[in-house]
């Protein structure tokens, strides 16, 4: 059974899903953009027999608080602070991090802050190398990172549009009819909250701070060598296959599993991903 819970972290309400026996190894599922822990709704029950599973929503996402951009610093450091605060409240001292998209910048910050607590990585279409940035996002975000103005914001706003949200789920799928429209209907309703575009634009601009940290992340990968499973949707135009392969230079013992999928893989591949996680990490 998946439980749906809230915790107050740094004066903000954080929503999280929890399943499995807390005595089992803990697996923290860190979602991407533009979604939330909702993306893991089908994966969690497949893991809960062998893991204690925690899946939080970042501030501004899902069921967590979504203050205005004037009232909250929408940065990856701030998102990480709230996830770290939840981890502390729950008393978690050892955990595996599953990271997709925005989950990578959050998870790799958690790792570099407290590497001894991280028992492993599951990396699913999230970047720590410029080689993994596809041409499409590069054309949109490099101008925003260089100079934020009305012209560069216009390109970034395309990432908040309903057609783009739907495209992110369907692109690269083996069978688009297997991809539930609940995904983009749920995400878009939250993206379209009045004034919330400013929060997401702040985060998309702040993504450049992740790129600035890449070298330090690579150094930490080499220094600590966490056990790593890379499960990558091969047909992703946003985070391309070269991004998966790049991890192997700094995590040479990682196991790389290609999925015939795109940026989001779980609608078609939840059972496969669960089996790969269990093969890599279950006691």
C-alpha positions as CSV (number, residue, x, y, z in Angstrom):
1,X,0.0,0.0,0.0
2,X,1.2,3.5,-0.9
3,X,0.7,6.1,1.8
4,X,0.3,9.8,1.0
5,X,1.8,12.1,3.6
6,X,2.8,15.6,4.4
7,X,5.7,17.1,6.4
8,X,6.5,20.7,7.3
9,X,10.1,21.4,6.2
10,X,11.6,24.9,6.6
11,X,8.0,26.3,7.1
12,X,6.8,24.7,3.9
13,X,4.4,21.8,3.5
14,X,6.1,18.9,1.6
15,X,4.1,16.0,0.2
16,X,5.6,12.6,-0.2
17,X,4.5,9.0,-1.0
18,X,5.7,6.2,1.2
19,X,5.5,2.4,0.8
20,X,7.3,-0.7,2.1
21,X,8.8,-1.7,5.4
22,X,11.1,1.0,6.9
23,X,13.5,-1.8,7.9
24,X,14.2,-2.5,4.3
25,X,16.8,-0.5,2.2
26,X,15.4,2.9,1.5
27,X,15.0,4.1,-2.1
28,X,14.3,7.8,-2.6
29,X,12.6,8.6,-5.9
30,X,13.3,12.1,-7.3
31,X,11.0,13.2,-10.0
32,X,11.7,15.3,-13.1
33,X,10.1,18.3,-14.8
34,X,7.3,19.1,-15.3
35,X,5.9,16.3,-13.1
36,X,6.0,15.2,-9.5
37,X,6.0,11.9,-7.5
38,X,2.9,11.1,-9.5
39,X,5.3,9.8,-12.2
40,X,6.2,7.0,-9.8
41,X,2.7,5.8,-9.0
42,X,3.0,2.6,-10.9
43,X,6.6,1.9,-10.0
44,X,6.3,2.2,-6.2
45,X,4.1,-0.9,-5.7
46,X,6.6,-2.9,-7.8
47,X,9.4,-2.0,-5.4
48,X,7.7,-1.9,-2.0
49,X,8.2,-5.7,-1.4
50,X,11.9,-5.2,-1.2
51,X,12.5,-1.5,-0.5
52,X,11.3,1.2,1.8
53,X,10.2,3.8,-0.9
54,X,10.0,7.5,-0.4
55,X,8.9,9.8,-3.3
56,X,8.7,13.5,-2.4
57,X,7.3,16.4,-4.4
58,X,9.6,19.4,-4.6
59,X,8.4,22.8,-3.5
60,X,6.4,24.2,-6.4
61,X,5.5,20.7,-7.8
62,X,2.7,18.2,-7.2
63,X,0.9,18.4,-3.9
64,X,3.7,20.3,-2.0
65,X,3.4,24.0,-1.3
66,X,3.7,26.2,-4.4
67,X,4.5,29.8,-3.1
68,X,4.9,32.6,-5.6
69,X,8.3,33.3,-7.1
70,X,8.3,36.5,-5.0
71,X,7.9,34.5,-1.8
72,X,10.3,31.6,-2.5
73,X,13.8,31.2,-4.0
74,X,13.1,28.8,-6.9
75,X,16.6,27.4,-7.2
76,X,18.0,23.9,-7.2
77,X,19.7,24.6,-3.9
78,X,16.3,25.5,-2.4
79,X,14.6,22.4,-3.8
80,X,17.4,20.3,-2.4
81,X,17.2,21.9,1.0
82,X,13.6,20.8,1.4
83,X,14.3,17.3,0.3
84,X,17.2,17.1,2.7
85,X,15.1,18.4,5.4
86,X,12.5,15.7,4.8
87,X,15.2,13.1,4.8
88,X,16.4,14.4,8.2
89,X,12.8,14.4,9.6
90,X,12.3,10.8,8.5
91,X,15.6,9.8,10.2
92,X,17.0,8.3,7.0
93,X,20.7,7.7,7.2
94,X,21.3,5.4,4.2
95,X,19.4,5.5,0.9
96,X,19.6,4.8,-2.8
97,X,18.7,7.7,-5.1
98,X,16.6,7.2,-8.2
99,X,16.9,10.4,-10.3
100,X,15.1,11.5,-13.4
101,X,15.5,14.9,-15.2
102,X,15.4,17.6,-12.4
103,X,15.9,14.7,-9.9
104,X,19.6,14.6,-11.0
105,X,20.5,18.1,-9.9
106,X,18.7,17.5,-6.6
107,X,20.1,14.0,-6.0
108,X,23.7,14.9,-6.9
109,X,23.5,17.9,-4.5
110,X,22.3,15.5,-1.8
111,X,25.2,13.2,-2.7
112,X,27.9,15.8,-2.5
113,X,26.5,17.1,0.8
114,X,26.5,13.7,2.4
115,X,28.1,11.0,0.2
116,X,28.3,8.5,3.0
117,X,24.5,8.3,3.2
118,X,24.1,7.4,-0.4
119,X,24.2,3.7,-1.0
120,X,23.7,3.9,-4.7
121,X,22.3,5.7,-7.8
122,X,19.6,4.8,-10.2
123,X,20.1,7.3,-13.1
124,X,17.2,7.6,-15.6
125,X,17.5,10.3,-18.2
126,X,19.2,12.9,-16.1
127,X,22.3,14.8,-17.0
128,X,25.6,15.5,-15.3
129,X,27.5,16.0,-18.6
130,X,27.0,18.6,-21.4
131,X,27.3,15.7,-23.8
132,X,23.9,14.6,-22.8
133,X,22.1,17.9,-23.7
134,X,20.2,17.4,-26.9
135,X,20.0,20.1,-29.6
136,X,16.4,21.0,-28.8
137,X,17.0,22.1,-25.2
138,X,20.4,23.6,-26.0
139,X,18.8,26.0,-28.5
140,X,16.2,27.0,-25.9
141,X,18.2,27.2,-22.7
142,X,21.7,28.4,-23.7
143,X,20.3,31.8,-24.6
144,X,18.4,32.0,-21.3
145,X,21.5,31.1,-19.3
146,X,23.5,33.7,-21.2
147,X,21.0,36.5,-20.8
148,X,17.5,36.4,-19.4
149,X,15.3,38.8,-21.2
150,X,11.9,38.8,-23.0
151,X,13.4,37.0,-26.1
152,X,15.1,34.2,-24.2
153,X,12.1,33.8,-21.8
154,X,9.9,33.3,-24.8
155,X,11.8,30.2,-25.8
156,X,11.7,28.8,-22.3
157,X,8.0,29.4,-22.0
158,X,7.5,26.9,-24.8
159,X,8.6,24.3,-22.2
160,X,5.6,25.2,-20.1
161,X,3.0,24.8,-22.9
162,X,0.5,21.9,-23.0
163,X,1.7,20.6,-26.3
164,X,5.3,20.4,-25.0
165,X,4.2,18.6,-21.8
166,X,2.3,16.0,-23.9
167,X,5.3,15.7,-26.3
168,X,7.7,15.0,-23.4
169,X,5.7,11.9,-22.5
170,X,5.0,10.6,-25.9
171,X,8.3,11.2,-27.7
172,X,10.3,8.0,-28.2
173,X,7.5,5.7,-26.9
174,X,7.1,2.3,-28.5
175,X,3.4,2.7,-28.5
176,X,1.9,6.2,-27.7
177,X,-1.4,4.5,-26.8
178,X,0.4,2.9,-23.9
179,X,1.2,6.4,-22.5
180,X,-1.6,7.5,-20.1
181,X,-3.0,11.0,-20.8
182,X,-3.3,11.3,-17.0
183,X,0.4,12.2,-17.1
184,X,0.1,15.5,-19.0
185,X,-3.4,16.4,-17.8
186,X,-2.1,16.2,-14.2
187,X,1.1,18.0,-14.8
188,X,-0.4,20.8,-17.0
189,X,-3.1,21.6,-14.5
190,X,-0.3,22.3,-11.9
191,X,1.9,24.2,-14.4
192,X,-1.0,26.5,-15.3
193,X,-1.6,27.7,-11.8
194,X,-1.9,31.5,-12.0
195,X,1.5,33.2,-11.7
196,X,3.4,29.9,-11.5
197,X,5.1,30.4,-14.8
198,X,7.5,32.8,-13.0
199,X,8.6,30.0,-10.6
200,X,9.4,27.6,-13.4
201,X,11.2,30.2,-15.5
202,X,13.4,30.9,-12.4
203,X,14.2,27.2,-12.2
204,X,15.0,26.9,-15.9
205,X,17.4,29.8,-15.6
206,X,18.9,28.4,-12.5
207,X,19.6,25.1,-14.3
208,X,22.9,26.8,-15.4
209,X,24.1,26.3,-11.8
210,X,23.9,22.6,-12.3
211,X,26.2,22.8,-15.3
212,X,28.7,24.8,-13.2
213,X,28.8,21.9,-10.7
214,X,29.4,19.2,-13.2
215,X,33.1,19.0,-12.6
216,X,32.7,18.8,-8.8
217,X,30.0,16.0,-9.2
218,X,32.4,14.1,-11.4
219,X,35.1,14.4,-8.8
220,X,32.7,13.1,-6.2
221,X,31.6,10.2,-8.4
222,X,35.3,9.1,-8.8
223,X,36.1,9.6,-5.1
224,X,33.2,7.6,-3.7
225,X,32.2,5.3,-6.6
226,X,28.5,4.6,-5.5
227,X,27.0,1.5,-7.0
228,X,25.1,2.7,-10.0
229,X,22.4,1.5,-12.4
230,X,21.8,3.6,-15.5
231,X,18.4,2.9,-17.1
232,X,18.1,5.2,-20.0
233,X,15.4,5.8,-22.6
234,X,17.4,5.6,-25.8
235,X,15.0,7.7,-27.9
236,X,15.1,10.8,-25.6
237,X,15.7,14.0,-27.7
238,X,16.2,16.1,-24.5
239,X,18.8,14.1,-22.7
240,X,20.5,12.0,-25.4
241,X,22.3,8.7,-25.2
242,X,25.7,10.3,-25.0
243,X,24.7,11.6,-21.6
244,X,24.2,8.0,-20.3
245,X,27.5,6.8,-21.7
246,X,29.4,9.8,-20.2
247,X,28.7,8.6,-16.7
248,X,30.9,5.5,-17.4
249,X,34.0,7.6,-17.5
250,X,33.6,8.5,-13.8
251,X,31.5,5.5,-12.7
252,X,33.2,2.7,-14.7
253,X,31.5,-0.1,-12.7
254,X,28.0,1.3,-13.5
255,X,25.6,-1.0,-15.3
256,X,24.0,0.6,-18.3
257,X,20.6,-0.7,-19.5
258,X,19.0,0.8,-22.6
259,X,15.3,1.1,-22.8
260,X,13.3,1.5,-26.0
261,X,11.7,4.6,-24.8
262,X,12.0,8.4,-24.6
263,X,12.4,10.9,-21.8
264,X,9.8,9.3,-19.5
265,X,10.0,5.6,-19.5
266,X,7.8,4.2,-16.7
267,X,4.4,3.9,-18.5
268,X,5.9,1.2,-20.8
269,X,8.8,0.0,-18.7
270,X,7.9,0.1,-15.0
271,X,8.2,-3.7,-14.6
272,X,11.6,-3.7,-16.4
273,X,13.0,-0.8,-14.3
274,X,11.8,-2.4,-11.1
275,X,13.4,-5.7,-12.0
276,X,16.7,-4.0,-12.9
277,X,16.7,-2.1,-9.5
278,X,16.0,-5.3,-7.6
279,X,18.8,-7.1,-9.5
280,X,21.2,-4.3,-8.6
281,X,20.3,-3.4,-5.1
282,X,17.9,-5.8,-3.4
283,X,19.4,-7.7,-0.5
